[in-house]
Amino acid sequence: MSDESGSARKKFRFHFVVEIVLIAALALYLVLAKEQVVGDDLAFTVIGAGLMALVTYWTLSTLRGVLEIIVLRTRELKH
């Protein structure tokens, strides 16, 4: 059981670091996009939409990792 818990923790740490990097990239994109008109530069808009979708997906995946850790800890407490 503790091996599963350690693996879940390592996975969560990785997900958390990637989450921070993605949020920083999104913040940089938003700073650069401050003066842009939506749809004016199609490539810039597509990159922004893709980045926002990726951040959303990764956030949900990270939350799934948190739930896995909670479940594993709950199982450890019951045994």
VENRA-V909290 format. One record per residue. RES is the residue in one small letter. NEAR is the number of other ideal C-beta (glycine too) atoms within 10 Angstrom. D_FIRST is the distance of its C-alpha to the first C-alpha in Angstrom with 1 decimal. Layout:
RES|NEAR|D_FIRST, RES|NEAR|D_FIRST
This chain:
m|10|0.0, s|8|3.8, d|7|5.4, e|14|5.3, s|16|6.4, g|11|8.8, s|12|10.0, a|19|10.7, r|14|12.5, k|10|14.5, k|16|15.5, f|17|16.6, r|11|18.6, f|12|20.3, h|18|21.1, f|13|22.4, v|10|24.7, v|14|26.0, e|18|26.6, i|10|28.7, v|11|30.7, l|19|31.4, i|13|32.6, a|10|34.8, a|13|36.2, l|16|36.9, a|10|38.6, l|11|40.7, y|16|41.7, l|12|42.8, v|9|44.8, l|12|46.5, a|15|47.0, k|6|48.8, e|6|52.2, q|13|51.4, v|9|52.5, v|10|49.9, g|9|50.9, d|8|53.6, d|13|51.6, l|8|49.7, a|7|47.5, f|16|46.5, t|15|45.8, v|11|43.6, i|14|41.6, g|18|41.1, a|11|40.1, g|10|37.6, l|16|36.1, m|14|35.8, a|10|34.1, l|14|31.6, v|16|30.8, t|12|30.3, y|11|28.0, w|16|26.0, t|14|25.8, l|9|24.5, s|13|21.9, t|18|20.8, l|12|20.7, r|12|18.5, g|18|16.0, v|13|16.4, l|11|15.7, e|17|12.5, i|15|11.3, i|11|12.9, v|13|11.3, l|18|7.6, r|13|9.1, t|9|11.0, r|12|8.5, e|12|7.1, l|7|10.9, k|6|11.7, h|5|9.9
